[in-house]
């Protein structure tokens, strides 16, 4: 499973609590909490993607330097 598949899997499986019968303040608080959790998850997922891209760039740079050294 690649980074994008893991990212999509995390966001798609967020469950909402049952709110039937709760007062409006509690519903509002739960909604705000859910929004913040989703925002944190997306931030983490963006960082994971950035780390993945940075690692790929570093590997490519190392490979390029190795090939340049071999050519002299």
N, C-alpha and C positions, 0 to 999 in steps of 0.2 A: 504494500500500500504506500503510495507516494504522499508527499506533504499535502498536496491539494485534496486528495481523497480523504486524508485524515481530517483536514480542516473542515471540509463539507460535512463529514460525519458528525463532528462535534456540534456544529451550529444546528443541524437539522434535527437533532435529538433532544432538544430542550423541551421539557414538559412543564406545562402550566398547572399550578395547584387548583383544586376545585374551589370556586369562590362563591358558589350559591349560598345565600343566607348570611354572608358576612356583611358587616357595616361598610359604608363607603370609604372611611378612613383606612381600614385594614386592606380593602381592595386596592386603594391608591398606593399604599405602602408596598404591597406585594408586587404591583405593576412596576413601581420604580425599582424595586430590588431585581426583578427579572430583567428590566432594561439595562441596569448596571452590570449584571452578570453577563448578559450577551455582549455588552461593550467590552468587558474585560476579556472574554473569550476571543472576540475578534482581534483585540490588541495582541493577545498571546499568539494567535494564529498568524497574524502579520509578521510578528517578530520571528516565529519559527520559519516562515518563508524567507525572510531576509537573511537569517542565519544560514539556511540551506543555500541560498544564492551566493552568499559570501564564501561558504566552503567550496562551492563549485568554482568560483572565480579563483580562489587560492590554489586549488588543485590544477586548474588550467594554467595559472602563472608558473607554478612549480614545473609543470610539464614543459612549458615553453622555455623556461630557463635551462632545464635539463637538455632539451634538444639543441639549444644555442651553444651550450658548453660542449656537447658532442661534436658539433660542426667546427668548433674552434673559432 
